[in-house]
Amino acid sequence: MKSKRNLTRFTYENTAFQGWRLCVSRAGVTFTKYFSDKQYGGGRKSLEAAENTLAELKALLEGARRVNGKLSNVTLKKAEKLLASH
């Protein structure tokens, strides 16, 4: 499986983690979440979970209100809650 925009594949033989990393930066804030193959039951399932979360996060950030060019605190909390729930 190949990495995609905002999704990076981690498959290192000498580490315990294998899976996908979601990473999105908007208005000076970076959102990161790891999706382990072990937790989601395989590479394809972890990729599907990462893609779904990415779509939800992008939808949230696209319609977000900005204060002085930065994301509002409400948006930041919603994004953190979204990432924690998946």
C-alpha positions in Angstrom: 0.0 0.0 0.0 1.2 3.4 -0.9 1.0 6.7 1.1 -1.5 9.3 0.1 -1.9 13.0 0.7 -2.2 13.5 4.5 -1.9 9.8 5.1 1.5 8.1 5.5 2.1 4.4 5.7 4.4 3.1 8.4 5.8 -0.4 7.9 9.1 -0.8 9.7 10.3 -4.3 10.4 12.3 -3.3 13.6 9.4 -1.4 15.4 6.2 -2.6 16.9 4.0 -0.1 15.1 2.6 -0.8 11.6 -0.2 1.3 10.3 -1.2 4.7 9.0 -0.6 8.2 10.2 -3.1 11.0 9.5 -1.5 14.4 9.6 -3.3 17.6 8.6 -2.1 21.2 9.1 -4.4 24.2 9.0 -3.9 27.8 10.1 -0.7 27.0 12.0 -2.2 23.9 13.9 -1.2 20.3 13.1 -3.6 17.4 13.8 -2.1 13.9 14.0 -3.6 10.5 14.7 -2.1 7.0 14.2 -4.2 4.1 13.0 -2.6 0.7 13.9 -3.1 -2.3 11.7 -3.3 -4.4 14.9 -6.0 -2.2 16.4 -8.2 -2.1 13.3 -7.6 -5.7 12.1 -5.3 -5.2 9.1 -3.8 -2.7 6.7 -6.9 -2.1 4.6 -9.2 -1.6 7.6 -6.9 0.8 9.2 -6.6 2.7 5.9 -10.4 2.9 5.6 -10.7 4.2 9.2 -7.9 6.8 8.5 -9.6 7.9 5.3 -13.0 8.3 7.0 -11.5 10.3 9.8 -9.6 12.4 7.3 -12.8 13.2 5.4 -14.6 14.2 8.6 -11.7 16.3 9.8 -11.4 18.1 6.5 -15.2 18.8 6.5 -14.9 20.3 10.0 -11.9 22.4 9.1 -13.3 23.7 5.8 -16.3 25.3 7.4 -14.4 26.5 10.5 -14.6 30.0 11.7 -11.3 31.8 12.1 -10.3 34.4 14.7 -7.4 36.6 13.6 -6.4 34.0 11.0 -6.3 31.2 13.6 -8.9 28.4 14.1 -11.3 29.1 16.9 -11.0 27.3 20.2 -14.4 25.6 19.6 -13.1 24.2 16.3 -9.9 23.0 17.9 -11.9 21.2 20.6 -14.2 19.6 18.1 -11.3 18.4 16.0 -9.5 16.9 19.1 -12.8 15.2 20.1 -13.2 13.8 16.6 -9.7 12.4 16.6 -10.0 10.9 20.1 -13.3 9.2 19.2 -11.8 7.2 16.3 
